[in-house]
């Protein structure tokens, strides 16, 4: 090793020791005849003094010229800092190293930004120079946290007799939901591999093979339009178990959540984690990933709306729509008419709502609003009672379809909680949402699509609904929710060919297509497939939530932008014509509309 110690290791007990340190120059200060250097590595920071009598003028001059972020090696003796110069903010703050040898291992050009600067540049510049950005303490702490979380996961599953099995990256393109990333085969011209959206099919086959308990930290790929919290490649903890039901899987993950929170954050999480069905989550919170760190539950007043003379409420209710609202505690004095107008534009622009109705609960308990004259006093009293309104509260309502009221009120609830400071940033609230619908309607084609994936088993009690009424069929599906974000999702799988064929029929996957795309799985299910199920936990999302961050790119060493590009390596990029020729491919520019 070039160094004897790290830059975060030396303490007062090391005074008098001859040491060699290597690291990056975070900053330097020339004090006229002596140069003070803050030397940094991932372990910490040590103050180095290059000055007499240990160093001669030539060495002092060289230290004075060294650029920030250059890599240097120093040798010297550990000494006490001068009285009054102790830095209590540093673990090494009681000592300094008096350097007798100074060597520049690699000088640094003037960087576009420095890891120690307080005002961060734009994210694009940070991603372009990710090697500089990753030197920042915040980024390194995120990477250490990620490593610690993954280790805690591996340790937990090893204790529970799981076997870590790697599954292929190059596989078969299968219609599982998102668009596949395709990889052309040189050996088999005009044929393509697909990068895995998940190890779903392989892990099911491992259950047929009798491996019983499988786990893997798996890379997954989806070629889809990105949102702020999505990446084209991501990492998940993939789990599958045989001879289990949904309660078994959720119970196992309850233990993982509790152990990880304790080991990584020192937080106590009570188990079993609370559970609610999908229908309850949508009714109470308008979201299948509700944030339970605050209240503001949604209340349905459609029955009252049918009795009022207010045309917006009455018309919506009579036409089969819904009138639903939330009570925002002690918010009446905090939102002006202009701010409420801004909230109205928010629900209209982001969620397609027609408008936002509101009432203020006055000091005498009555409801007031520009629209309150359209309501009989008894109807206003009923509304206040249903929402448990108290003086100073603000009651807000949407009148629209079920979908719009869910999305609009969920978005409004989240925005108001943030603006009013209702969210405890240190809380880690974990819960389950269960019994999702098996199917959803594709808006464009009108066809049934799988809410999770085509291999999800329906609730046993709902099996007849596959033929009678697929819309009401519920799945043996469960999502782990942490602080209002989906942190994992799983299902019990279909393990008999007959049920799988029925589901394929509903999804419009004919027998020939099913055999072509999933033949290997369907074949395996004929050879003694056990009941099985599992879950995939989003490691990137876990780290983001455990770290209390809001940008998933902050916890990935080399992330892609929202346009799926790597600004550092400039991927994706062009390839040589010779490479395309080997693959028997050519590129064609898309025609403009």
RAVEN-V836196 format. One record per residue. N is the residue number from 0. RES is the residue in three letters. PHI is phi in degrees with one decimal (none if undefined). OMEGA is omega in degrees with one decimal (* if undefined). BURIAL is + if it has 9 or more other C-alpha atoms within 8 Angstrom, else -. Layout:
# RAVEN-V836196
N	RES	PHI	OMEGA	BURIAL
N	RES	PHI	OMEGA	BURIAL
This chain:
# RAVEN-V836196
0	UNK	none	176.3	-
1	UNK	-69.7	-176.4	-
2	UNK	-114.0	175.8	+
3	UNK	-95.6	-177.7	-
4	UNK	-142.5	172.7	+
5	UNK	-90.5	-177.7	+
6	UNK	-79.2	176.5	+
7	UNK	-115.5	-168.1	+
8	UNK	-99.5	-169.7	+
9	UNK	-74.5	179.8	+
10	UNK	-134.3	-179.2	+
11	UNK	-58.1	179.1	+
12	UNK	-67.2	-179.7	-
13	UNK	-92.2	-178.8	-
14	UNK	-56.0	-178.1	+
15	UNK	95.7	-177.8	-
16	UNK	-82.7	172.3	-
17	UNK	-83.1	-173.6	-
18	UNK	-133.4	170.4	+
19	UNK	-123.6	179.4	+
20	UNK	-118.9	173.1	+
21	UNK	-128.3	177.4	+
22	UNK	173.3	-177.6	+
23	UNK	-105.6	178.1	+
24	UNK	-78.2	178.3	+
25	UNK	-77.6	177.6	+
26	UNK	-159.7	176.6	-
27	UNK	-144.7	-179.4	+
28	UNK	-138.2	179.2	-
29	UNK	-93.6	-176.7	+
30	UNK	-103.8	176.0	-
31	UNK	67.5	-179.5	-
32	UNK	101.5	175.6	+
33	UNK	-146.4	179.6	+
34	UNK	-111.1	177.6	+
35	UNK	-101.6	-178.1	+
36	UNK	-120.4	169.4	+
37	UNK	-89.9	-176.1	+
38	UNK	-99.7	-170.7	+
39	UNK	-124.3	163.0	+
40	UNK	-137.5	-174.6	+
41	UNK	-71.8	-178.5	-
42	UNK	-91.2	-178.4	+
43	UNK	157.3	-174.8	+
44	UNK	-140.1	177.9	+
45	UNK	-127.6	175.4	+
46	UNK	-81.9	179.5	+
47	UNK	-115.2	177.8	+
48	UNK	-114.0	175.3	+
49	UNK	-108.9	-176.4	+
50	UNK	-168.1	-178.2	+
51	UNK	-69.9	1.3	-
52	UNK	-87.0	-174.7	-
53	UNK	-67.6	-175.2	+
54	UNK	-114.0	176.1	+
55	UNK	-84.7	-175.8	+
56	UNK	-61.8	-179.6	-
57	UNK	-64.4	179.3	-
58	UNK	-67.9	179.6	+
59	UNK	-65.3	178.5	+
60	UNK	-62.6	179.7	-
61	UNK	-63.5	178.3	-
62	UNK	-64.1	179.8	+
63	UNK	-67.5	-178.7	+
64	UNK	-91.2	-174.1	-
65	UNK	-64.8	-177.5	+
66	UNK	-84.8	174.6	+
67	UNK	-57.0	179.1	+
68	UNK	72.0	170.1	+
69	UNK	-73.0	178.8	+
70	UNK	-98.1	-176.9	+
71	UNK	-130.6	173.2	+
72	UNK	-124.5	176.4	+
73	UNK	-130.8	170.4	+
74	UNK	-122.2	179.6	+
75	UNK	177.5	-176.0	+
76	UNK	-112.6	177.4	+
77	UNK	-76.0	178.7	+
78	UNK	-131.7	173.0	+
79	UNK	-70.3	170.8	+
80	UNK	-72.3	178.1	+
81	UNK	-64.0	179.5	-
82	UNK	-57.1	-179.0	-
83	UNK	87.4	-178.1	-
84	UNK	-108.2	179.5	-
85	UNK	-66.6	177.9	+
86	UNK	-104.7	-175.8	-
87	UNK	-71.3	179.0	-
88	UNK	-79.4	-178.9	-
89	UNK	-107.3	174.4	-
90	UNK	-63.3	179.3	+
91	UNK	-98.1	-169.3	+
92	UNK	-71.2	179.2	+
93	UNK	-91.5	-175.3	+
94	UNK	-127.9	169.1	+
95	UNK	-146.8	178.8	+
96	UNK	-112.1	176.3	+
97	UNK	-86.8	-169.8	+
98	UNK	-85.4	174.0	+
99	UNK	-109.4	178.7	+
100	UNK	-142.8	-176.8	+
101	UNK	-134.4	-176.0	+
102	UNK	-140.9	175.8	-
103	UNK	-86.6	179.1	+
104	UNK	-80.5	177.6	-
105	UNK	-163.4	179.5	-
106	UNK	-81.0	-177.1	+
107	UNK	-115.5	171.6	+
108	UNK	-66.6	178.0	-
109	UNK	-62.8	-175.1	-
110	UNK	-77.3	177.3	-
111	UNK	-66.3	171.7	-
112	UNK	-159.3	179.1	-
113	UNK	-112.8	-178.8	-
114	UNK	-61.0	-175.7	+
115	UNK	-91.6	-176.7	-
116	UNK	-71.2	-174.5	-
117	UNK	-80.1	-179.9	-
118	UNK	-93.3	-176.5	-
119	UNK	-70.5	173.5	-
120	UNK	-73.8	177.2	-
121	UNK	-61.8	-174.7	-
122	UNK	-62.7	-179.7	-
123	UNK	-59.5	178.7	-
124	UNK	-67.6	177.9	-
125	UNK	-63.2	-179.5	+
126	UNK	-73.5	177.3	+
127	UNK	-64.4	178.8	+
128	UNK	-110.5	-175.0	+
129	UNK	-60.9	-179.8	+
130	UNK	-64.0	173.4	-
131	UNK	-79.5	-178.3	+
132	UNK	-61.2	-178.7	+
133	UNK	-71.1	174.2	+
134	UNK	-79.0	-179.1	+
135	UNK	-64.6	-179.9	+
136	UNK	-57.5	-179.1	+
137	UNK	-63.2	-180.0	-
138	UNK	-68.4	-179.5	+
139	UNK	-66.9	176.8	+
140	UNK	-63.1	177.9	-
141	UNK	-64.5	179.4	+
142	UNK	-68.7	177.2	+
143	UNK	-65.4	178.2	-
144	UNK	-62.4	178.6	+
145	UNK	-59.5	179.7	+
146	UNK	-60.5	-178.4	-
147	UNK	-67.9	178.9	+
148	UNK	-65.1	-179.8	+
149	UNK	-62.8	178.2	+
150	UNK	-63.2	179.8	-
151	UNK	-63.6	177.4	+
152	UNK	-65.7	-179.8	+
153	UNK	-60.6	-179.6	-
154	UNK	-61.1	-177.5	-
155	UNK	-62.9	-176.5	+
156	UNK	-74.0	174.6	+
157	UNK	-64.6	178.2	+
158	UNK	-64.4	-177.0	-
159	UNK	-103.5	170.6	-
160	UNK	65.2	175.5	-
161	UNK	-87.7	177.1	+
162	UNK	-109.4	-180.0	+
163	UNK	-87.2	-178.6	-
164	UNK	-122.8	176.5	-
165	UNK	-83.9	178.0	-
166	UNK	-112.2	-172.6	-
167	UNK	-64.0	169.7	-
168	UNK	-87.7	176.4	-
169	UNK	-89.9	-177.8	+
170	UNK	-136.1	-177.3	+
171	UNK	-98.0	175.1	-
172	UNK	-70.6	-179.7	+
173	UNK	-130.5	-179.0	-
174	UNK	-75.2	-177.5	-
175	UNK	-104.8	180.0	-
176	UNK	141.6	-179.0	-
177	UNK	-78.0	179.5	+
178	UNK	-76.5	179.4	-
179	UNK	-79.4	162.2	+
180	UNK	-84.7	-176.3	+
181	UNK	-102.8	-180.0	+
182	UNK	-124.6	-178.9	+
183	UNK	-69.5	179.1	+
184	UNK	-99.4	175.9	+
185	UNK	-73.5	-176.4	-
186	UNK	-70.9	180.0	-
187	UNK	-120.8	-174.8	-
188	UNK	-54.5	180.0	+
189	UNK	70.3	175.7	-
190	UNK	-107.7	-173.7	-
191	UNK	-133.9	163.5	+
192	UNK	-85.8	170.6	+
193	UNK	-128.6	172.7	+
194	UNK	-73.1	-171.2	+
195	UNK	-71.7	168.5	+
196	UNK	-69.8	173.6	+
197	UNK	-169.7	175.9	-
198	UNK	-82.0	-170.1	+
199	UNK	-48.2	-173.5	-
200	UNK	-69.7	-179.7	-
201	UNK	-65.6	-177.5	-
202	UNK	-71.0	174.1	+
203	UNK	-66.4	178.8	+
204	UNK	-66.4	175.4	+
205	UNK	-62.3	176.8	+
206	UNK	-69.4	176.1	+
207	UNK	-62.0	-179.7	+
208	UNK	-76.0	174.2	-
209	UNK	90.9	-178.7	-
210	UNK	-78.7	164.1	+
211	UNK	71.3	-178.5	+
212	UNK	-140.4	-175.8	+
213	UNK	-116.7	173.1	+
214	UNK	-145.2	179.0	+
215	UNK	-160.7	166.5	+
216	UNK	-86.7	-165.9	-
217	UNK	-116.0	170.6	+
218	UNK	-83.8	-178.8	+
219	UNK	-130.2	-171.9	+
220	UNK	-139.4	176.8	+
221	UNK	-140.4	-178.5	+
222	UNK	-91.5	-177.4	+
223	UNK	-129.6	176.8	-
224	UNK	-63.3	-169.4	-
225	UNK	-92.7	168.5	+
226	UNK	-109.4	-173.1	-
227	UNK	-59.6	-174.8	-
228	UNK	-107.2	-179.2	-
229	UNK	-121.0	176.5	-
230	UNK	-133.2	178.7	+
231	UNK	-67.4	171.6	+
232	UNK	-124.3	-175.8	-
233	UNK	-146.5	-176.3	+
234	UNK	-118.2	177.0	+
235	UNK	-131.8	170.4	+
236	UNK	-87.9	-172.3	+
237	UNK	-104.3	-173.3	+
238	UNK	-133.1	174.1	+
239	UNK	-143.9	-177.0	+
240	UNK	-140.4	175.2	+
241	UNK	-101.1	176.0	+
242	UNK	57.9	-178.7	-
243	UNK	-134.7	168.4	+
244	UNK	-117.6	-175.3	+
245	UNK	-61.2	-179.9	+
246	UNK	-62.4	179.5	-
247	UNK	-64.5	-178.5	-
248	UNK	-66.0	-179.3	+
249	UNK	-64.0	178.2	+
250	UNK	-63.1	177.8	+
251	UNK	-63.1	-178.2	-
252	UNK	-72.0	172.1	-
253	UNK	-52.5	-179.7	+
254	UNK	-63.9	178.6	+
255	UNK	-63.6	179.3	+
256	UNK	-58.7	-177.6	+
257	UNK	-64.2	-178.5	+
258	UNK	-68.2	179.8	+
259	UNK	-65.9	179.5	+
260	UNK	-61.6	179.6	+
261	UNK	-70.3	-175.2	+
262	UNK	-70.1	-172.5	-
263	UNK	-93.0	-174.3	+
264	UNK	-112.6	-176.0	-
265	UNK	71.4	-178.6	-
266	UNK	-99.0	175.7	-
267	UNK	-94.2	176.8	-
268	UNK	-114.3	179.6	-
269	UNK	-77.3	176.5	-
270	UNK	-122.3	0.4	-
271	UNK	-69.2	177.5	-
272	UNK	-66.6	179.1	+
273	UNK	-61.9	-179.1	-
274	UNK	-129.1	169.8	-
275	UNK	-147.1	179.1	+
276	UNK	-76.3	177.1	+
277	UNK	-56.8	-177.5	+
278	UNK	-64.1	177.8	-
279	UNK	-67.8	179.9	-
280	UNK	-61.6	-179.4	+
281	UNK	-69.4	-179.7	+
282	UNK	-69.3	-173.9	+
283	UNK	-88.8	-172.6	+
284	UNK	-131.1	178.6	+
285	UNK	72.1	-175.4	+
286	UNK	-144.2	175.6	+
287	UNK	-88.0	173.3	-
288	UNK	-136.6	-172.1	+
289	UNK	-73.5	174.7	+
290	UNK	-85.9	-175.1	+
291	UNK	-101.1	177.1	-
292	UNK	-78.4	178.1	+
293	UNK	-148.4	-175.1	-
294	UNK	-86.4	179.0	-
295	UNK	60.2	-179.6	-
296	UNK	-73.4	-179.3	-
297	UNK	-80.3	179.3	+
298	UNK	-122.8	-179.4	+
299	UNK	-92.3	177.8	+
300	UNK	-117.8	-177.5	+
301	UNK	-57.8	-178.4	+
302	UNK	-63.6	176.9	-
303	UNK	-73.9	-179.0	+
304	UNK	-57.0	-179.6	+
305	UNK	-66.8	-177.8	+
306	UNK	-97.9	-174.4	-
307	UNK	-86.8	175.4	+
308	UNK	-100.8	178.5	-
309	UNK	-76.1	-168.2	+
310	UNK	-61.4	-178.9	-
311	UNK	-62.7	179.8	-
312	UNK	-69.7	-175.3	+
313	UNK	-63.0	-178.4	+
314	UNK	-63.1	179.0	+
315	UNK	-64.2	-178.4	+
316	UNK	-64.6	-178.5	+
317	UNK	-68.7	-178.3	-
318	UNK	-92.9	176.7	-
319	UNK	93.9	177.5	-
320	UNK	-84.5	-175.0	+
321	UNK	-132.5	172.1	+
322	UNK	-119.5	-174.2	+
323	UNK	-136.5	-176.0	+
324	UNK	-153.1	178.2	+
325	UNK	-133.0	174.5	+
326	UNK	-102.5	179.9	+
327	UNK	-102.6	-171.8	+
328	UNK	-65.8	174.1	+
329	UNK	53.6	-175.3	+
330	UNK	-106.8	-174.0	+
331	UNK	-59.6	-178.4	+
332	UNK	-82.7	-175.1	-
333	UNK	-97.4	-179.1	-
334	UNK	-124.2	176.8	+
335	UNK	-79.5	177.2	-
336	UNK	-60.7	179.3	-
337	UNK	-62.5	-179.9	-
338	UNK	-67.9	176.5	-
339	UNK	-67.0	175.4	+
340	UNK	-61.4	177.3	-
341	UNK	-64.0	177.0	-
342	UNK	-65.6	177.7	+
343	UNK	-62.6	178.2	+
344	UNK	-64.2	178.7	+
345	UNK	-63.5	-178.1	+
346	UNK	-71.9	177.3	+
347	UNK	-74.6	-175.3	+
348	UNK	-75.4	-175.3	-
349	UNK	-89.6	-172.4	-
350	UNK	-128.0	176.2	+
351	UNK	74.5	178.3	+
352	UNK	-71.9	-179.3	+
353	UNK	-80.1	-179.1	-
354	UNK	173.1	-178.9	+
355	UNK	-133.7	176.5	+
356	UNK	-96.8	-177.6	-
357	UNK	-151.2	174.0	+
358	UNK	-135.7	172.4	+
359	UNK	-105.6	176.8	+
360	UNK	-85.4	-176.5	+
361	UNK	-75.7	-178.7	+
362	UNK	-62.0	179.5	-
363	UNK	-87.5	177.0	-
364	UNK	90.7	178.7	-
365	UNK	-81.9	177.6	+
366	UNK	-99.3	176.8	+
367	UNK	-128.2	177.5	+
368	UNK	-168.5	174.0	+
369	UNK	-58.5	-178.7	-
370	UNK	-101.4	-173.2	-
371	UNK	-64.3	178.5	+
372	UNK	-65.4	179.3	-
373	UNK	-85.4	-175.9	-
374	UNK	-121.5	172.1	+
375	UNK	-70.7	-179.0	-
376	UNK	-55.2	-178.6	-
377	UNK	-67.8	178.2	-
378	UNK	-71.0	175.6	+
379	UNK	-62.6	178.9	+
380	UNK	-64.3	178.1	+
381	UNK	-63.8	179.4	+
382	UNK	-61.6	-179.8	+
383	UNK	-61.4	-179.8	+
384	UNK	-66.3	-179.3	-
385	UNK	-60.7	-178.0	+
386	UNK	-93.6	-179.0	+
387	UNK	53.0	-178.3	-
388	UNK	-70.7	178.6	+
389	UNK	-128.7	-179.7	+
390	UNK	-50.7	-179.0	+
391	UNK	96.2	-179.9	+
392	UNK	-81.5	175.0	+
393	UNK	-118.0	-179.9	+
394	UNK	-104.6	-175.3	+
395	UNK	-125.3	-172.6	+
396	UNK	-136.7	168.8	+
397	UNK	-119.3	175.6	+
398	UNK	-120.5	-173.4	+
399	UNK	-170.1	175.0	+
400	UNK	-70.2	177.2	+
401	UNK	-58.5	-177.1	-
402	UNK	-63.2	-178.0	-
403	UNK	-68.9	178.9	+
404	UNK	-66.0	177.0	+
405	UNK	-64.3	-175.8	+
406	UNK	-65.4	-177.3	+
407	UNK	-65.8	-178.8	+
408	UNK	-72.5	175.8	+
409	UNK	-63.4	178.1	+
410	UNK	-66.0	178.9	+
411	UNK	-64.4	178.9	+
412	UNK	-58.0	-178.8	+
413	UNK	-67.5	-179.2	+
414	UNK	-65.1	-178.6	-
415	UNK	-64.4	179.2	-
416	UNK	-61.5	178.3	+
417	UNK	-67.9	-178.0	+
418	UNK	-68.1	-177.0	-
419	UNK	-92.9	178.2	-
420	UNK	68.5	-177.8	-
421	UNK	-86.4	-174.2	-
422	UNK	-96.6	175.8	-
423	UNK	-79.1	-175.6	-
424	UNK	-65.4	-178.7	-
425	UNK	-89.1	-178.0	-
426	UNK	-75.7	174.0	-
427	UNK	-130.2	-176.1	-
428	UNK	-99.2	-175.5	+
429	UNK	-117.4	179.7	+
430	UNK	-155.4	178.6	+
431	UNK	-116.0	167.2	+
432	UNK	-116.5	-171.4	+
433	UNK	-125.3	173.6	+
434	UNK	55.2	175.0	+
435	UNK	-67.3	170.7	+
436	UNK	-61.2	175.9	+
437	UNK	-67.1	-169.9	+
438	UNK	-130.2	172.8	+
439	UNK	-134.9	178.9	+
440	UNK	-92.6	172.9	-
441	UNK	-73.6	-174.0	+
442	UNK	-61.9	-175.8	-
443	UNK	-79.0	-174.1	-
444	UNK	-91.5	-175.6	-
445	UNK	77.5	-178.9	-
446	UNK	-82.1	172.5	-
447	UNK	-72.3	171.5	+
448	UNK	-128.2	180.0	+
449	UNK	-72.8	177.7	+
450	UNK	-65.1	177.1	+
451	UNK	-107.5	174.5	-
452	UNK	-154.8	-171.1	-
453	UNK	-68.0	-175.4	+
454	UNK	-104.6	-179.0	-
455	UNK	-78.3	-179.8	+
456	UNK	-83.8	173.7	+
457	UNK	-75.1	170.6	+
458	UNK	-57.4	-178.1	+
459	UNK	-55.3	-179.5	-
460	UNK	-67.1	-176.7	-
461	UNK	-100.8	-179.4	+
462	UNK	-52.8	179.6	+
463	UNK	-61.2	-177.7	-
464	UNK	-69.7	176.3	+
465	UNK	-57.8	178.9	+
466	UNK	-101.0	-173.4	-
467	UNK	-84.9	-174.6	-
468	UNK	-157.6	-176.4	-
469	UNK	-56.8	-177.0	+
470	UNK	-62.3	-178.2	-
471	UNK	-94.7	-177.6	-
472	UNK	-75.5	-179.9	+
473	UNK	-103.0	-176.8	+
474	UNK	-100.4	169.8	+
475	UNK	-82.3	-174.3	+
476	UNK	-124.6	-175.6	+
477	UNK	-152.6	177.5	+
478	UNK	-116.8	172.3	+
479	UNK	-88.0	-178.6	+
480	UNK	-117.7	176.1	+
481	UNK	-123.3	177.0	+
482	UNK	51.1	175.8	+
483	UNK	81.3	177.3	+
484	UNK	-123.2	175.0	+
485	UNK	-70.2	-177.9	+
486	UNK	-105.7	178.6	+
487	UNK	177.2	178.6	+
488	UNK	-147.2	179.9	+
489	UNK	-152.3	179.3	+
490	UNK	-150.2	162.2	+
491	UNK	-83.6	-172.2	+
492	UNK	-92.8	170.5	+
493	UNK	-73.7	-178.5	+
494	UNK	-118.9	175.4	+
495	UNK	-121.9	-175.0	+
496	UNK	-60.4	-176.2	+
497	UNK	-64.7	179.7	-
498	UNK	-65.5	179.6	-
499	UNK	-62.3	179.3	+
500	UNK	-64.9	178.0	+
501	UNK	-61.7	-179.8	+
502	UNK	-65.8	177.5	+
503	UNK	-59.7	178.9	+
504	UNK	-58.8	-179.7	+
505	UNK	-63.1	-178.6	+
506	UNK	-84.8	178.9	+
507	UNK	76.1	177.1	-
508	UNK	-97.1	-176.3	+
509	UNK	-73.4	-174.2	-
510	UNK	-60.7	-178.4	-
511	UNK	-67.5	178.9	-
512	UNK	-66.0	179.0	+
513	UNK	-60.2	-179.5	+
514	UNK	-68.0	-179.2	+
515	UNK	-67.8	-174.0	-
516	UNK	-89.2	-173.2	+
517	UNK	-121.1	-173.9	+
518	UNK	-54.0	-178.2	+
519	UNK	-65.0	178.2	-
520	UNK	-73.6	179.8	+
521	UNK	-60.8	177.7	+
522	UNK	-65.1	-179.5	-
523	UNK	-63.6	-178.5	+
524	UNK	-65.9	179.3	+
525	UNK	-82.0	-172.0	+
526	UNK	-115.4	173.2	-
527	UNK	75.1	178.1	-
528	UNK	-79.6	178.6	+
529	UNK	-79.7	169.0	+
530	UNK	-59.4	-176.5	+
531	UNK	-154.9	179.1	+
532	UNK	-167.6	-177.7	+
533	UNK	-169.4	-175.6	+
534	UNK	-160.3	172.2	+
535	UNK	-122.7	-179.0	+
536	UNK	-107.3	-178.9	+
537	UNK	-75.6	-175.9	+
538	UNK	-64.6	178.7	+
539	UNK	-57.1	-178.9	+
540	UNK	-67.4	177.5	+
541	UNK	-56.8	-177.3	+
542	UNK	-63.7	178.8	+
543	UNK	-58.3	-178.1	+
544	UNK	-70.2	178.7	+
545	UNK	-64.3	-179.4	+
546	UNK	-83.2	-178.7	-
547	UNK	71.8	-178.9	-
548	UNK	-102.0	-178.5	+
549	UNK	-118.5	-178.3	-
550	UNK	-119.4	-175.1	+
551	UNK	-66.4	178.7	+
552	UNK	-68.6	179.6	+
553	UNK	-74.3	-177.5	+
554	UNK	-118.4	176.7	+
555	UNK	-117.3	-174.2	+
556	UNK	-59.8	-176.7	-
557	UNK	-131.2	-175.9	-
558	UNK	-82.7	172.0	+
559	UNK	-97.0	174.2	+
560	UNK	-77.4	177.6	+
561	UNK	-70.3	173.6	+
562	UNK	-100.1	176.0	-
563	UNK	62.4	177.4	+
564	UNK	-115.5	173.4	+
565	UNK	-104.1	-174.1	+
566	UNK	-70.3	-179.8	+
567	UNK	-75.0	-178.2	+
568	UNK	-92.4	-176.9	-
569	UNK	61.7	172.6	-
570	UNK	-91.2	-0.5	-
571	UNK	-76.3	-179.0	-
572	UNK	-133.5	178.5	-
573	UNK	-75.2	175.4	-
574	UNK	-121.8	-178.6	-
575	UNK	-64.5	176.9	-
576	UNK	-60.6	179.8	-
577	UNK	-62.4	178.2	-
578	UNK	-64.2	178.3	-
579	UNK	-64.3	-179.3	+
580	UNK	-63.1	178.4	+
581	UNK	-60.3	-178.6	-
582	UNK	-91.5	-176.9	+
583	UNK	55.9	179.5	+
584	UNK	-124.0	168.9	-
585	UNK	-143.1	-179.4	-
586	UNK	-95.2	-178.8	-
587	UNK	-131.5	178.0	-
588	UNK	-71.1	179.2	-
589	UNK	-68.7	178.2	-
590	UNK	-74.2	178.0	-
591	UNK	-76.1	178.9	-
592	UNK	-65.7	*	-
